[in-house]
């Protein structure tokens, strides 16, 4: 076994490989780009080396730099993870030439399966079922049109060297073919440097089922059962599960035998995935083979109790497969949801930004989170915007689904858009939830077919969410008052009280919010045991307190619940009942008017870079009082009205929290 390996990847897969290596007593070497200098995978490894600028082509795709790190670090093997160089035959050959073990299949196997057309020709000879189609070399549009007519519409055009839905087009009638070919060729050339296309019969309502295979250098090959990856958007997987819903013992045996035959046909070694497409009658056909570890491998680990990365390392080290086929068995059911920084309402466009708040569900033997990010990390433009993989297991599919729904409800992310609520909608939808009882409900068109239900139009936030946001504002005033008193030489000053908000007026305050561009007001009336809130739907009694983890124990008209409000400047994210809601706090009400009532608060956590006034100074409305630096930006705290500075609670250089009282101010 290797003493040290280099992980030629980043993010969650690099962290995941490092965990297994550490457990096995194997040293780990990370590589990183300038954008990843403080990334979690860098901290997860024993050593780390900078290999270039942020762009992948200048760092994670630089074979020469990665092998130079292997030489400098003394790593004897390289694990490529998935993506980047994982299916690059030139990289596998370069590793061998450098005397470094490539933890993956031989270059010849990668080459054989790298071309979809070539792979299908090999599979045909091996007796693996194929979808009717054309996989020849001729790319003349006239020849492709003849082949499409022979196959019969609708047809699927696919980039021979492609993956991830790139260079793929569905053509439903002959008049659409020429434009689809031209478009697919352009995209294939741009994505893979190869515009070669193949044409296949497009199966209506197909399912995508893949088999995990493993082979060693001793002639052994097994399959570790199937995964269903039918829930997709834009030909990219959203949910994966094992075993496949509705799979019979006979069909599993047939598909397993075909997958093993496919691996043997190319002299495979290591972990691979043979992907099949199933028609509505349950017949299966070979699609392609991925010559690497798959993103969705954790569901296979959960139902077999095996560590697939450990198997990869042992096989690469020359050991035989740990188990024979008859020793492998399925235990329970597992489902994986890919948590992405993306906006489903905008066509799943990737989102970039800072993870201002990140709270993962509690992990256990039933719930697993594979991630490569932490709270405060940036999701940038250079790499895949995956936040994590959430995997849930239980003894049966219903129980696993129940755990997944709860785990998604417990997952909190603020600072950028995510697909969390979309995932919750999918796993709760009847077509997915009942697929094991009615397999005909599940196919690759599920999301498109039920898009209106899965992506409903945004509705205004309800009174409960507004009540939680308003309560959070009230509790912050109490906290600010307590902190103000702790800094004061006169703790008994009326400026430190939280019971009444306005000087010489009724003890109420109007809190302004903006919900998707619409202004909403909530009037909060102070009561000894809480507040009465005037909401759009009527008045409600609200009380609550913040626990040590920042969650709010809320009581609304006698009903209790847990919620959380995360602030970034004036932006609020309210987490309640498994959903998140965004609001803007109206600055004039929440911050500036506060000065008229005796206080001014910090809009964000930061540092005091200057105090421009002293106690007793008379100032006019708009006059600068204090400068705060936060998020690398300078913020001016200005007088909201003509008045007098009553107290200054912080000095230049002090660190301040968001919402903390900065000055006491008396308006005229």
Secondary structure as UniProt FT lines:
FT   STRAND          4..7
FT   HELIX           11..23
FT   TURN            24..25
FT   STRAND          27..33
FT   HELIX           34..36
FT   TURN            37..38
FT   HELIX           40..44
FT   STRAND          47..52
FT   HELIX           56..58
FT   TURN            59..61
FT   HELIX           63..73
FT   STRAND          77..79
FT   TURN            84..87
FT   HELIX           89..97
FT   TURN            98..99
FT   STRAND          101..102
FT   HELIX           107..114
FT   HELIX           116..126
FT   STRAND          133..134
FT   HELIX           141..151
FT   STRAND          155..159
FT   TURN            160..161
FT   TURN            164..167
FT   STRAND          169..171
FT   HELIX           174..176
FT   HELIX           177..192
FT   STRAND          197..201
FT   TURN            204..205
FT   STRAND          207..215
FT   TURN            217..218
FT   STRAND          221..228
FT   STRAND          232..233
FT   TURN            234..235
FT   STRAND          236..237
FT   STRAND          239..242
FT   TURN            245..246
FT   HELIX           249..265
FT   TURN            266..267
FT   STRAND          270..278
FT   TURN            280..281
FT   STRAND          284..290
FT   TURN            295..296
FT   HELIX           297..304
FT   HELIX           308..316
FT   TURN            317..318
FT   HELIX           325..327
FT   STRAND          333..340
FT   STRAND          342..343
FT   HELIX           344..346
FT   TURN            347..348
FT   STRAND          349..350
FT   STRAND          353..354
FT   STRAND          357..359
FT   STRAND          367..371
FT   TURN            375..376
FT   STRAND          378..379
FT   STRAND          386..394
FT   HELIX           397..410
FT   STRAND          412..414
FT   HELIX           420..428
FT   HELIX           430..433
FT   TURN            434..437
FT   HELIX           439..441
FT   TURN            444..445
FT   HELIX           446..449
FT   HELIX           451..454
FT   HELIX           463..487
FT   TURN            491..492
FT   HELIX           494..496
FT   TURN            503..504
FT   STRAND          508..515
FT   TURN            516..517
FT   STRAND          518..527
FT   TURN            528..529
FT   STRAND          530..535
FT   TURN            536..537
FT   STRAND          538..546
FT   TURN            548..549
FT   STRAND          552..556
FT   TURN            557..558
FT   STRAND          559..568
FT   TURN            569..570
FT   STRAND          571..576
FT   TURN            577..578
FT   STRAND          579..585
FT   HELIX           588..592
FT   HELIX           593..596
FT   TURN            597..598
FT   STRAND          600..601
FT   STRAND          606..611
FT   TURN            615..616
FT   STRAND          618..619
FT   TURN            621..622
FT   STRAND          624..630
FT   TURN            631..632
FT   STRAND          633..638
FT   STRAND          643..648
FT   TURN            652..653
FT   STRAND          655..656
FT   TURN            658..659
FT   STRAND          661..667
//
